[in-house]
Amino acid sequence: MRIGDVYRQSRPGLSIEIFPPKTPAGDRLLYQTLDQLSPYAPDFVSCTYGAGGTTQQRTIEWCQYIQEQLELTATAHFTCVGASRGDLQDWLATATSKGISNIMALRGDPPRAADHFQPASDGLSYANQLVTLIRSGYPDLGIGVAGYPEKHPEARSAASDLDYLKGKVDAGADAVFTQLFYANDCFLTFRDRCDQAGIQVPIIPGIMPITEFSRIQRITAMCGASFPTQLAQRLEAVQHDKQAQYEIGVEHAIAQCADLQANAVAGLHFYALNRSDACREILDALGRKPA
């Protein structure tokens, strides 16, 4: 199923994001996670692409596993980082030859040693250019792009960030998947602003359940997402109790997702962090029981 078709169904779409592990133990955990989440029949499972393109081959391999062994649709992340136009076209040719029909098109983060994004020689600088390249060579691929309810950290302003997002959609993106957020007003206001800007594709909220407060603090600091004061206080009060943090995080995510569904979101996109417990509890609570 193409990304563009997922959100034409009568029910909200469901997608789950994973990343390629770096160790055999990580592989084993991810196999288990996918086995446990597959019965919930996600419309697609997306697999990330490491910083600097470091896991690009592993991304394709995991997408093949998802499609061939689990019989689910896969979406491969794809970035501009460290790649010339020729490199990008070669990767697309390989991915499509392996049956991948959906791409999450992203500029990508610079390698950890770099303090800013620098395009490769004859490479691309922006995700809208990547969408254009994909669309020109592979017009039938499904394409997702990223959106930032609270503005990309590098954007000059929320207005300029929205203009940039519209450029990605105008280039041919089928849907927008947001960065994580923990206050639904951020997402709902962003969706309204997208509509007012003429962005007429589905805007899908990205949900990262809180399972460990310190990890989420690091992630929100990097991506510029705000954190509700009351939720932070509850988590700080149990900072030495990981199980309590998990329970508070899952409780918050269930309430967050139920409210989003009440506000007619087109779907939910879960950042699973290669673990299944929180996602399963949330989906069960929302009434999306496994097959």
Backbone bond lengths (Angstrom), bond angles and torsions (degrees), N, CA, C in turn:
res aa  C-N    CA-C-N  psi(-1)  N-CA   C-N-CA  omega(-1)  CA-C   N-CA-C  phi
1 M - - - 1.457 - - 1.523 109.73 -
2 R 1.327 116.69 134.10 1.458 121.26 176.96 1.531 109.88 -79.61
3 I 1.334 115.82 150.55 1.461 120.39 179.40 1.520 110.97 -53.60
4 G 1.333 116.68 -40.57 1.460 119.35 -178.63 1.512 113.57 -62.13
5 D 1.345 117.35 -24.73 1.466 120.98 -178.65 1.531 112.24 -87.06
6 V 1.333 117.12 -24.49 1.468 120.84 -175.16 1.522 111.02 -57.04
7 Y 1.325 116.19 -41.16 1.462 120.17 -171.41 1.527 112.79 -94.99
8 R 1.335 115.30 15.50 1.462 120.16 171.09 1.524 111.25 -100.36
9 Q 1.326 116.52 1.05 1.456 121.00 179.56 1.531 110.09 -77.87
10 S 1.323 115.38 166.90 1.466 119.82 -178.07 1.527 111.97 -74.81
11 R 1.336 117.52 -25.22 1.461 120.13 -179.71 1.522 109.84 -104.15
12 P 1.339 116.96 158.66 1.471 119.44 177.12 1.525 111.13 -60.90
13 G 1.313 116.02 144.41 1.455 120.69 177.76 1.525 111.85 -73.39
14 L 1.319 115.36 155.76 1.458 121.92 176.93 1.520 108.54 -132.17
15 S 1.324 116.19 126.05 1.461 120.41 176.07 1.516 109.52 -137.37
16 I 1.322 114.97 153.10 1.462 122.40 -175.27 1.523 107.87 -132.21
17 E 1.326 115.80 135.34 1.463 120.43 -178.98 1.521 110.79 -110.18
18 I 1.334 115.65 134.55 1.460 123.05 177.85 1.530 108.86 -126.45
19 F 1.333 116.30 173.66 1.462 120.13 174.10 1.517 109.30 -132.62
20 P 1.334 118.76 151.32 1.469 120.81 179.24 1.521 111.10 -69.12
21 P 1.325 118.34 122.17 1.469 120.41 179.28 1.533 111.20 -67.16
22 K 1.326 114.56 163.58 1.464 120.06 -179.18 1.521 112.74 -109.38
23 T 1.336 117.33 -3.53 1.459 120.62 -177.49 1.524 109.97 -134.66
24 P 1.331 117.79 159.31 1.467 120.01 175.11 1.525 112.62 -58.73
25 A 1.342 117.28 -37.59 1.467 119.91 178.16 1.523 110.13 -63.74
26 G 1.323 116.14 -39.21 1.461 120.07 176.97 1.514 111.95 -64.46
27 D 1.327 116.14 -38.33 1.465 120.18 176.23 1.527 110.65 -60.68
28 R 1.322 116.04 -45.61 1.463 119.73 -178.37 1.528 110.86 -61.99
29 L 1.328 116.32 -41.38 1.463 119.89 178.50 1.517 110.93 -63.54
30 L 1.324 117.01 -40.73 1.466 119.26 -178.47 1.529 111.37 -69.66
31 Y 1.317 117.56 -39.51 1.470 119.04 175.07 1.534 109.80 -56.65
32 Q 1.325 116.80 -44.23 1.461 120.97 179.99 1.528 110.74 -64.66
33 T 1.318 116.57 -43.73 1.462 121.19 179.66 1.523 111.20 -59.83
34 L 1.317 116.35 -46.31 1.468 119.73 -179.07 1.527 111.11 -66.23
35 D 1.323 117.06 -37.67 1.469 119.91 176.55 1.528 110.97 -61.46
36 Q 1.328 116.71 -36.87 1.461 120.44 -177.94 1.525 113.11 -78.82
37 L 1.331 117.16 -27.57 1.460 120.23 -178.68 1.527 113.16 -92.65
38 S 1.315 116.68 -22.16 1.469 119.77 -178.54 1.527 113.85 -55.95
39 P 1.351 119.74 -39.65 1.466 119.43 -179.29 1.530 114.09 -62.16
40 Y 1.326 117.92 -14.79 1.466 120.29 177.07 1.533 111.69 -81.14
41 A 1.323 115.72 -0.06 1.463 123.17 174.96 1.523 113.00 52.94
42 P 1.339 117.82 57.27 1.467 118.23 175.16 1.523 110.78 -61.64
43 D 1.305 116.45 146.83 1.463 120.21 179.22 1.513 111.46 -68.50
44 F 1.316 116.39 -29.96 1.463 120.26 169.23 1.515 109.49 -161.19
45 V 1.327 114.55 158.85 1.459 122.96 173.56 1.516 106.34 -117.83
46 S 1.333 116.65 123.94 1.459 119.70 179.01 1.517 110.41 -100.36
47 C 1.316 115.45 146.09 1.461 121.64 -178.45 1.523 108.65 -123.12
48 T 1.331 115.96 126.66 1.454 120.18 -174.57 1.522 112.15 -74.06
49 Y 1.316 113.41 174.93 1.462 123.97 -172.87 1.512 104.82 -130.22
50 G 1.322 118.90 115.48 1.453 122.05 -168.91 1.516 114.55 -59.23
51 A 1.322 115.70 158.87 1.457 121.54 179.13 1.526 110.30 -52.87
52 G 1.312 115.72 129.41 1.451 119.87 -178.07 1.519 113.51 73.66
53 G 1.339 116.79 14.05 1.459 119.91 -179.79 1.510 113.48 73.38
54 T 1.341 117.19 23.01 1.462 120.59 -171.64 1.524 114.07 -69.84
55 T 1.324 118.00 -18.04 1.472 119.00 -178.43 1.525 111.51 -120.86
56 Q 1.328 117.48 24.94 1.461 118.83 -171.50 1.531 112.94 -59.97
57 Q 1.329 118.18 -38.44 1.457 119.28 178.56 1.518 110.89 -70.48
58 R 1.315 116.72 -37.96 1.468 120.83 177.76 1.523 110.36 -65.07
59 T 1.319 117.01 -34.28 1.465 120.30 176.39 1.517 109.92 -58.84
60 I 1.315 117.05 -47.36 1.463 120.69 179.47 1.528 110.60 -63.54
61 E 1.329 117.04 -42.13 1.473 120.39 -179.01 1.534 111.27 -62.10
62 W 1.338 116.68 -43.72 1.464 118.67 179.41 1.526 111.40 -68.50
63 C 1.316 117.22 -35.28 1.465 119.22 176.22 1.527 110.90 -64.14
64 Q 1.320 116.60 -38.95 1.461 119.66 175.75 1.525 111.10 -62.14
65 Y 1.326 116.85 -44.04 1.465 120.26 178.85 1.527 110.45 -60.19
66 I 1.291 117.40 -45.30 1.468 122.11 -179.24 1.533 110.41 -59.29
67 Q 1.318 116.24 -41.82 1.463 119.15 -175.91 1.528 112.28 -81.28
68 E 1.322 116.80 -41.43 1.466 119.57 -172.91 1.523 112.74 -84.73
69 Q 1.328 117.13 -37.89 1.461 119.53 -176.50 1.526 112.97 -94.57
70 L 1.320 117.01 -38.09 1.465 120.54 -178.39 1.523 112.95 -96.17
71 E 1.327 115.86 -12.62 1.468 122.37 179.88 1.523 111.83 57.51
72 L 1.326 114.51 40.68 1.455 122.46 173.53 1.527 108.30 -114.47
73 T 1.325 116.56 158.83 1.460 120.73 175.81 1.525 109.45 -77.36
74 A 1.321 116.24 137.08 1.461 121.63 177.66 1.520 109.74 -110.92
75 T 1.315 114.38 150.76 1.465 122.14 173.55 1.525 107.35 -127.47
76 A 1.321 116.84 124.88 1.456 121.42 -177.60 1.524 110.34 -96.90
77 H 1.331 116.13 128.17 1.459 119.53 172.07 1.529 108.91 -70.98
78 F 1.325 115.25 149.61 1.457 120.82 -173.78 1.524 107.11 -151.05
79 T 1.342 117.77 126.11 1.459 120.74 -177.04 1.524 111.32 -126.03
80 C 1.342 113.67 168.04 1.465 121.52 179.54 1.521 112.84 -85.24
81 V 1.325 117.33 -12.22 1.464 121.51 -166.22 1.525 112.25 -62.36
82 G 1.328 115.57 126.49 1.455 121.46 171.98 1.515 115.49 67.21
83 A 1.334 118.15 19.35 1.462 120.33 -174.58 1.527 111.13 -128.75
84 S 1.325 115.78 135.70 1.460 120.65 171.77 1.519 109.27 -78.11
85 R 1.310 116.96 171.36 1.469 119.94 176.47 1.529 110.61 -58.60
86 G 1.324 115.80 -39.50 1.460 119.25 178.56 1.511 111.80 -63.29
87 D 1.343 117.05 -41.22 1.464 121.23 177.54 1.534 110.22 -61.27
88 L 1.310 116.02 -43.83 1.461 120.77 -179.09 1.521 110.89 -63.38
89 Q 1.309 116.03 -43.16 1.468 119.68 -179.91 1.524 110.88 -67.24
90 D 1.329 117.10 -36.57 1.471 120.04 177.47 1.531 110.41 -64.37
91 W 1.345 116.50 -43.18 1.467 119.73 179.97 1.523 110.09 -63.28
92 L 1.309 117.65 -43.01 1.468 120.90 178.96 1.529 111.14 -61.43
93 A 1.316 116.19 -41.10 1.461 119.87 179.06 1.527 110.30 -62.63
94 T 1.339 116.80 -42.25 1.466 120.49 178.87 1.517 110.83 -65.98
95 A 1.324 117.05 -47.30 1.466 121.07 -177.30 1.529 111.49 -61.04
96 T 1.300 116.81 -46.25 1.471 119.26 -178.44 1.526 111.12 -69.24
97 S 1.339 116.83 -31.64 1.468 118.96 177.57 1.526 111.30 -67.65
98 K 1.341 116.77 -21.58 1.466 121.53 177.95 1.526 112.16 -91.86
99 G 1.324 116.84 7.72 1.460 120.34 175.23 1.514 115.52 91.93
100 I 1.321 118.16 7.16 1.466 120.40 179.53 1.525 108.92 -77.47
101 S 1.329 116.29 126.06 1.463 120.45 -175.52 1.518 113.28 -119.51
102 N 1.335 116.73 4.22 1.460 121.32 177.51 1.520 109.99 -134.74
103 I 1.332 115.50 138.77 1.458 122.17 -179.03 1.524 109.04 -128.73
104 M 1.327 116.40 136.32 1.461 121.61 168.61 1.519 105.75 -98.79
105 A 1.322 116.71 107.40 1.466 122.26 -171.41 1.529 110.21 -93.61
106 L 1.328 116.39 117.38 1.458 122.58 -174.17 1.519 110.17 -134.23
107 R 1.317 116.56 148.90 1.465 117.74 171.62 1.512 109.49 -63.70
108 G 1.329 115.99 -45.85 1.454 121.45 -179.84 1.520 112.53 96.41
109 D 1.325 114.46 154.63 1.458 120.68 178.54 1.525 109.41 -84.17
110 P 1.328 117.04 147.19 1.474 119.04 176.41 1.518 110.79 -66.71
111 P 1.331 118.31 158.00 1.467 120.85 174.56 1.520 110.33 -54.83
112 R 1.331 116.93 153.71 1.467 120.48 -174.47 1.519 113.10 -58.16
113 A 1.321 117.32 -30.15 1.464 120.09 -178.02 1.526 112.19 -75.42
114 A 1.332 117.49 -15.07 1.465 121.19 -177.08 1.521 110.36 -96.15
115 D 1.343 115.92 144.68 1.463 119.25 -179.47 1.527 112.56 -96.16
116 H 1.336 117.19 -5.46 1.464 120.12 176.06 1.523 108.94 -156.35
117 F 1.341 114.79 163.91 1.461 119.23 -179.39 1.516 110.35 -74.91
118 Q 1.321 115.97 132.95 1.457 121.97 177.44 1.523 108.37 -131.63
119 P 1.328 118.58 115.51 1.468 118.87 -179.14 1.522 111.80 -64.94
120 A 1.321 115.34 149.43 1.460 120.57 175.58 1.520 109.57 -69.47
121 S 1.311 116.17 163.72 1.454 120.25 174.99 1.531 109.14 -58.90
122 D 1.316 116.04 127.75 1.463 122.34 -175.91 1.530 111.46 60.00
123 G 1.327 116.17 28.10 1.464 120.30 178.65 1.512 111.84 -101.12
124 L 1.305 116.08 -167.58 1.457 122.73 -178.49 1.524 109.63 -113.12
125 S 1.324 115.33 151.60 1.455 121.02 -177.09 1.517 113.67 -105.11
126 Y 1.343 116.92 -21.36 1.462 120.05 -171.81 1.523 110.72 -138.89
127 A 1.335 114.46 154.18 1.464 119.73 -178.33 1.526 112.22 -65.74
128 N 1.340 118.15 -31.47 1.468 118.28 179.37 1.532 110.67 -63.65
129 Q 1.340 116.72 -31.79 1.463 119.79 176.20 1.525 110.48 -67.91
130 L 1.330 115.70 -36.61 1.463 119.77 178.43 1.525 110.59 -67.12
131 V 1.326 116.89 -41.64 1.471 120.27 176.64 1.528 109.91 -60.00
132 T 1.320 116.57 -43.38 1.468 120.36 178.96 1.521 111.00 -61.19
133 L 1.331 117.07 -43.78 1.461 120.80 179.72 1.532 110.68 -62.09
134 I 1.339 116.71 -44.74 1.471 120.29 179.28 1.517 110.71 -62.64
135 R 1.320 116.76 -49.13 1.465 121.52 -176.08 1.525 111.57 -62.57
136 S 1.337 116.08 -36.59 1.469 118.67 -177.05 1.519 111.63 -68.96
137 G 1.333 117.39 -34.57 1.458 119.79 -177.76 1.510 114.48 -96.65
138 Y 1.345 115.99 -24.97 1.473 120.94 -175.30 1.529 109.07 -137.83
139 P 1.335 116.93 73.40 1.465 120.56 -172.48 1.522 114.41 -62.95
140 D 1.336 118.09 -19.42 1.462 119.86 -176.90 1.529 113.94 -93.88
141 L 1.327 118.31 -4.04 1.461 119.74 179.46 1.529 110.59 -68.22
142 G 1.341 115.87 144.76 1.451 120.34 169.38 1.521 108.64 -79.60
143 I 1.332 117.27 138.01 1.466 120.80 -176.45 1.525 110.09 -130.99
144 G 1.334 115.84 124.14 1.453 122.19 171.34 1.513 109.80 -108.37
145 V 1.331 116.64 152.79 1.459 121.65 176.40 1.526 108.92 -134.65
146 A 1.333 116.18 167.18 1.460 121.84 -177.65 1.519 111.24 -94.52
147 G 1.348 115.37 145.71 1.459 122.02 173.49 1.517 109.32 -131.19
148 Y 1.316 116.66 153.21 1.466 121.89 -175.09 1.523 110.03 -122.67
149 P 1.335 117.93 100.47 1.465 120.14 -179.92 1.522 113.81 -54.52
150 E 1.355 116.57 -31.12 1.462 120.18 -178.38 1.531 112.14 -112.88
151 K 1.322 116.94 24.55 1.460 124.35 175.75 1.521 112.07 80.53
152 H 1.325 114.44 135.60 1.462 120.20 174.26 1.528 108.67 -62.20
153 P 1.335 118.32 138.92 1.471 120.26 -177.62 1.530 114.14 -56.24
154 E 1.342 117.50 -26.87 1.461 119.96 -177.85 1.528 113.18 -92.05
155 A 1.325 117.77 -7.80 1.464 120.61 -176.50 1.521 111.10 -72.52
156 R 1.337 116.06 144.65 1.462 120.91 179.27 1.517 111.56 -67.50
157 S 1.323 116.49 -35.61 1.459 120.87 -177.93 1.518 108.85 -158.20
158 A 1.334 116.73 165.55 1.463 120.63 176.59 1.521 110.51 -62.67
159 A 1.341 116.95 -36.18 1.466 120.20 -179.32 1.526 111.14 -66.09
160 S 1.340 117.22 -43.66 1.466 119.34 179.95 1.521 110.57 -68.06
161 D 1.326 116.63 -34.62 1.459 120.26 177.86 1.530 110.49 -63.82
162 L 1.328 116.18 -40.31 1.463 120.18 178.72 1.529 110.73 -67.31
163 D 1.320 117.55 -38.36 1.468 120.75 176.11 1.524 110.49 -60.00
164 Y 1.322 115.40 -41.42 1.463 119.87 179.69 1.518 110.71 -65.59
165 L 1.332 116.54 -40.89 1.464 119.88 177.70 1.522 110.31 -61.89
166 K 1.320 117.23 -42.46 1.470 119.94 178.90 1.526 110.44 -61.37
167 G 1.330 116.34 -34.69 1.460 119.17 176.97 1.513 112.21 -62.40
168 K 1.337 117.04 -37.91 1.466 120.46 177.98 1.529 110.96 -67.12
169 V 1.327 115.91 -40.60 1.462 119.73 179.43 1.519 110.19 -68.57
170 D 1.320 117.46 -43.51 1.465 120.81 179.28 1.526 111.35 -62.92
171 A 1.330 117.09 -27.74 1.468 120.86 178.51 1.528 112.11 -74.09
172 G 1.360 116.69 -15.78 1.461 118.23 175.49 1.504 117.09 132.52
173 A 1.338 118.81 11.76 1.464 120.13 178.56 1.523 110.71 -69.18
174 D 1.337 115.65 145.21 1.462 121.92 -178.56 1.523 113.18 -93.26
175 A 1.328 118.19 -24.79 1.461 122.03 -177.55 1.523 108.94 -160.98
176 V 1.332 114.82 155.92 1.457 122.14 178.11 1.531 108.45 -112.81
177 F 1.335 116.60 130.00 1.463 122.54 178.71 1.522 107.56 -113.58
178 T 1.337 116.55 124.42 1.453 118.43 -170.80 1.515 113.72 -85.96
179 Q 1.312 113.73 157.05 1.456 121.73 167.38 1.529 107.77 -62.71
180 L 1.313 116.86 159.00 1.468 120.45 179.72 1.526 110.92 -60.41
181 F 1.309 115.49 154.90 1.462 123.16 174.65 1.523 106.78 -155.49
182 Y 1.330 115.91 158.29 1.471 119.17 -178.04 1.527 113.19 -123.85
183 A 1.324 117.02 -0.81 1.464 122.25 174.08 1.522 107.19 -120.99
184 N 1.323 117.30 115.71 1.458 120.07 -174.20 1.517 113.65 -62.09
185 D 1.329 117.66 -27.02 1.462 119.31 177.65 1.523 111.16 -57.71
186 C 1.329 116.82 -33.51 1.469 119.99 177.68 1.519 110.67 -60.44
187 F 1.333 116.11 -45.51 1.453 119.47 -179.58 1.526 111.81 -69.17
188 L 1.318 117.49 -46.18 1.466 120.69 -174.99 1.528 111.12 -64.97
189 T 1.324 116.88 -37.87 1.464 120.04 175.53 1.519 110.57 -65.96
190 F 1.324 116.24 -41.78 1.468 121.10 177.78 1.521 110.66 -61.15
191 R 1.325 117.44 -44.76 1.473 120.47 179.42 1.529 110.59 -60.68
192 D 1.324 116.83 -41.55 1.470 119.92 177.72 1.526 110.99 -62.92
193 R 1.320 116.69 -41.63 1.466 120.47 179.68 1.525 110.97 -65.55
194 C 1.321 116.69 -37.52 1.469 119.77 175.90 1.520 110.81 -61.68
195 D 1.314 116.33 -43.96 1.463 120.86 179.44 1.530 110.65 -61.82
196 Q 1.315 116.42 -44.17 1.461 120.64 179.65 1.524 112.00 -65.17
197 A 1.337 116.37 -28.07 1.467 120.96 179.51 1.522 112.44 -83.96
198 G 1.328 117.17 -1.88 1.455 120.31 179.47 1.509 114.74 85.35
199 I 1.326 116.96 19.45 1.464 121.45 176.53 1.521 107.26 -86.35
200 Q 1.319 116.24 106.58 1.463 121.10 -168.88 1.520 113.63 -109.11
201 V 1.320 117.16 29.94 1.471 120.80 174.51 1.524 108.02 -110.05
202 P 1.332 118.35 161.98 1.472 120.07 178.90 1.529 112.17 -59.13
203 I 1.329 115.82 138.07 1.468 122.65 175.70 1.526 106.33 -108.44
204 I 1.313 116.99 110.39 1.462 121.93 -171.27 1.528 110.07 -102.76
205 P 1.336 117.55 122.80 1.474 119.54 179.64 1.521 112.39 -70.68
206 G 1.330 115.69 134.26 1.461 121.43 176.20 1.520 110.19 -94.08
207 I 1.330 116.50 124.15 1.465 122.83 -174.60 1.522 109.62 -114.57
208 M 1.341 116.50 121.95 1.458 120.81 173.17 1.525 107.98 -117.26
209 P 1.328 117.83 101.84 1.468 119.96 179.70 1.528 110.91 -59.44
210 I 1.310 116.18 139.08 1.461 120.97 178.71 1.525 108.01 -80.92
211 T 1.307 116.40 114.63 1.463 120.14 175.43 1.526 111.79 -114.95
212 E 1.328 115.83 -15.08 1.465 121.11 178.13 1.525 107.43 -153.03
213 F 1.303 117.37 113.63 1.463 122.31 -170.65 1.523 112.11 -59.31
214 S 1.328 119.15 -42.86 1.464 120.80 -176.72 1.526 111.24 -62.68
215 R 1.311 117.15 -37.06 1.470 120.36 178.63 1.525 110.06 -65.70
216 I 1.317 117.44 -44.58 1.460 120.69 -179.05 1.519 110.83 -66.41
217 Q 1.326 117.55 -35.14 1.468 120.02 176.13 1.517 110.50 -60.15
218 R 1.340 117.30 -42.01 1.462 120.25 178.65 1.517 111.22 -65.20
219 I 1.322 116.89 -42.68 1.460 120.79 -176.74 1.521 110.67 -67.76
220 T 1.323 117.77 -45.94 1.464 119.92 -179.64 1.526 111.16 -64.77
221 A 1.323 117.34 -34.21 1.464 120.03 177.45 1.525 111.08 -64.90
222 M 1.324 117.06 -38.30 1.465 120.64 -179.43 1.520 112.27 -70.67
223 C 1.340 117.16 -38.93 1.465 119.50 -173.58 1.523 113.47 -97.99
224 G 1.338 117.29 -3.00 1.453 119.91 176.22 1.509 115.11 79.20
225 A 1.327 117.68 18.85 1.466 120.56 179.15 1.526 109.68 -83.28
226 S 1.340 116.04 139.38 1.460 120.34 178.70 1.528 109.89 -80.77
227 F 1.327 115.29 166.36 1.455 119.75 -177.70 1.526 108.08 -134.00
228 P 1.334 118.82 124.99 1.466 120.66 -178.29 1.527 111.76 -56.92
229 T 1.314 116.49 132.57 1.467 121.18 -175.75 1.525 112.22 -58.42
230 Q 1.326 116.72 -45.57 1.457 119.59 -176.93 1.523 111.26 -64.43
231 L 1.319 116.85 -39.55 1.466 120.36 177.98 1.521 110.41 -65.48
232 A 1.336 116.79 -42.66 1.466 120.46 178.49 1.530 110.98 -60.81
233 Q 1.325 116.76 -40.70 1.465 120.11 179.65 1.522 111.60 -64.44
234 R 1.314 117.08 -40.29 1.468 120.41 178.19 1.525 110.54 -63.06
235 L 1.309 116.48 -41.51 1.461 120.39 -178.20 1.521 111.84 -72.75
236 E 1.322 116.98 -38.35 1.457 120.18 177.55 1.523 111.25 -62.71
237 A 1.323 116.51 -32.64 1.465 120.66 -179.31 1.526 112.35 -67.38
238 V 1.334 116.39 -19.65 1.473 120.17 -179.62 1.532 109.96 -122.58
239 Q 1.318 117.14 31.34 1.462 120.75 -173.33 1.528 113.56 -63.00
240 H 1.321 117.84 -16.46 1.469 120.44 178.39 1.534 111.96 -103.72
241 D 1.323 115.92 11.01 1.466 121.10 -178.18 1.538 108.26 -127.55
242 K 1.330 116.27 94.88 1.465 119.86 -174.96 1.526 112.55 -64.12
243 Q 1.324 117.93 -35.72 1.454 120.09 179.39 1.532 110.69 -64.75
244 A 1.327 116.85 -41.17 1.461 120.18 178.05 1.527 110.93 -65.20
245 Q 1.330 117.09 -38.86 1.467 120.47 176.22 1.531 110.24 -60.38
246 Y 1.320 114.79 -45.35 1.469 120.25 179.14 1.526 110.88 -58.70
247 E 1.317 116.61 -46.75 1.463 120.37 -176.91 1.527 111.76 -64.92
248 I 1.324 116.45 -40.73 1.470 119.74 177.05 1.526 110.28 -65.37
249 G 1.336 116.09 -41.93 1.460 120.06 -179.53 1.519 112.94 -63.31
250 V 1.324 116.58 -43.52 1.464 120.35 179.79 1.529 110.26 -67.97
251 E 1.316 116.33 -40.78 1.470 119.99 177.17 1.528 110.76 -58.57
252 H 1.335 116.05 -44.10 1.462 120.00 179.21 1.530 111.02 -64.37
253 A 1.323 116.66 -42.95 1.465 120.30 -178.17 1.526 111.63 -65.38
254 I 1.333 117.58 -37.54 1.467 120.39 177.98 1.525 109.52 -62.53
255 A 1.331 116.82 -47.20 1.465 120.50 179.37 1.525 110.61 -64.01
256 Q 1.309 115.79 -40.15 1.470 120.90 179.84 1.529 110.47 -62.13
257 C 1.331 117.20 -48.18 1.465 121.11 -177.94 1.528 111.92 -67.77
258 A 1.327 117.01 -39.20 1.467 119.83 178.34 1.520 110.39 -62.13
259 D 1.324 116.72 -41.91 1.463 120.51 178.51 1.529 111.28 -66.48
260 L 1.322 117.36 -40.04 1.463 120.43 177.71 1.525 110.60 -62.89
261 Q 1.317 117.35 -42.76 1.463 119.66 178.06 1.520 110.93 -64.38
262 A 1.332 117.62 -37.07 1.462 120.86 176.74 1.529 110.95 -64.38
263 N 1.325 116.37 -23.63 1.460 121.42 177.11 1.534 112.19 -97.77
264 A 1.336 114.90 22.09 1.476 122.66 169.02 1.523 113.96 59.19
265 V 1.346 116.97 45.05 1.460 118.01 172.80 1.525 109.51 -68.67
266 A 1.324 115.35 152.21 1.460 119.93 -178.64 1.518 112.69 -74.39
267 G 1.328 116.95 -19.51 1.458 120.52 -179.50 1.512 110.24 179.69
268 L 1.327 115.67 -179.23 1.457 123.14 176.48 1.528 107.95 -130.26
269 H 1.328 115.63 136.49 1.463 121.75 179.68 1.520 107.45 -120.27
270 F 1.336 117.08 113.85 1.459 121.64 -174.55 1.528 111.53 -97.80
271 Y 1.333 115.52 125.89 1.456 121.63 169.87 1.528 106.63 -85.16
272 A 1.320 116.63 96.51 1.474 121.50 -169.14 1.524 113.70 -81.17
273 L 1.343 117.99 -17.62 1.469 121.54 -177.17 1.532 111.40 54.45
274 N 1.329 115.37 33.47 1.471 123.77 175.55 1.520 114.14 64.26
275 R 1.326 116.65 21.98 1.468 121.54 176.05 1.523 108.78 -128.67
276 S 1.322 115.49 152.53 1.458 118.89 -171.21 1.517 114.93 -110.30
277 D 1.336 119.24 -22.65 1.463 120.92 -168.81 1.527 112.82 -55.59
278 A 1.334 117.13 -51.42 1.462 120.12 -176.49 1.519 111.10 -64.00
279 C 1.323 116.95 -44.67 1.475 119.62 -179.69 1.525 110.93 -61.31
280 R 1.325 116.66 -41.60 1.465 119.07 -179.58 1.527 111.06 -64.04
281 E 1.327 117.36 -43.16 1.462 119.72 179.33 1.528 111.23 -62.90
282 I 1.315 116.51 -40.90 1.465 120.36 -179.27 1.525 110.56 -66.33
283 L 1.318 116.91 -47.08 1.465 120.36 -178.85 1.525 111.18 -64.53
284 D 1.329 117.46 -39.41 1.464 120.38 176.49 1.529 110.48 -60.48
285 A 1.340 116.32 -44.65 1.460 120.62 -178.88 1.526 111.87 -65.43
286 L 1.336 116.68 -30.18 1.452 120.98 179.06 1.526 112.82 -81.72
287 G 1.338 116.09 -3.74 1.460 120.09 178.47 1.507 114.13 88.65
288 R 1.346 116.97 9.96 1.466 119.63 178.05 1.513 107.87 -97.27
289 K 1.313 115.91 78.96 1.457 122.61 -175.52 1.527 110.83 -74.96
290 P 1.333 117.60 152.27 1.467 119.94 178.31 1.526 111.55 -66.77
291 A 1.301 114.69 152.21 1.469 120.24 -179.63 1.524 110.19 -69.80
